Amino acid sequence: MHPHFPNDHGDGRVGGPFHRHKSIHRLLGGGKVADILLWNDRNLSAGVLLGATLIWYLFEVVEYNIIPLLSQIAILAMLVIFIWSNAAPLLNIAPPRIPEVIISEHAFRQIAQIIHYKLAYTVAALYDIACGKDLKKFFLVIVSLLILSEIGSSYSFTSLLYLGFLCAHTLPALYERYETEVDHLAARGSEDIKRFYRRIDSNLLNKIPRGPVKSKAI
């Protein structure tokens, strides 16, 4: 039996300190990807995890090179298609066909648009933070980049990608299961961080001279 933690929201909102109005499934898109990340389809989620682990093992442990691996996969696929195509008339089965979704122009354009939007938003956000308009965010980003730099110097790029995949593949499901406990701990941690920042702000940041803030013309 899980311990009970009080919920401060009496207006029917979902979640504690994160002020969510939607379920985790809807926040993740509400489609097949959300089902995989939340392990609603255990077999499919396990298969995705197994596939990602196999890829990480081939590149990180076995130290496969990407070009030989792709070449061998292409050779295997061509052999399968060759045998299937020539055996189809004898076995009275349909010849293999490439699924339209794999070479869909619309899908590629959607992916390119999403990448472009995310990249533009990230660059604009980093630019605003770098201008020093919000010192709290500025120092938080600097510390985060330093931590990321230390982690990146200790692990390979492949391992970092696999670690990020593991977090994305397991944390949403764990949060959905232990949501009340996580919200309670997050609320306490948020209050501690706010108290720490107030001390830093009063003792250090307020003593930094700043130029006059110009109002934007409407």
Residue pairs with C-beta under 8 A, 6 or more apart in sequence:
2 178
2 180
2 181
3 181
4 180
5 180
5 181
5 183
5 184
7 16
7 180
7 183
8 16
9 16
13 19
13 20
13 21
14 20
14 21
14 22
14 23
15 179
15 183
16 180
16 183
16 184
16 186
16 187
17 183
17 186
17 187
17 190
18 183
18 186
20 27
24 34
24 38
24 172
24 175
24 176
24 179
25 34
25 35
25 38
25 40
26 34
28 34
28 37
28 38
28 172
34 40
35 41
35 44
35 45
36 44
36 45
36 48
36 169
37 45
37 168
37 169
37 172
37 173
38 172
38 173
38 176
39 45
39 173
45 169
48 169
49 169
52 162
52 165
52 169
53 162
55 162
56 158
56 159
56 161
56 162
58 64
58 69
59 66
59 69
59 158
60 156
60 158
60 159
60 162
80 96
81 96
84 95
84 96
85 95
85 96
87 93
88 94
88 95
88 96
101 107
126 141
128 134
129 137
129 138
129 141
130 138
132 138
132 210
135 205
135 208
136 197
136 201
151 160
152 160
155 163
175 182
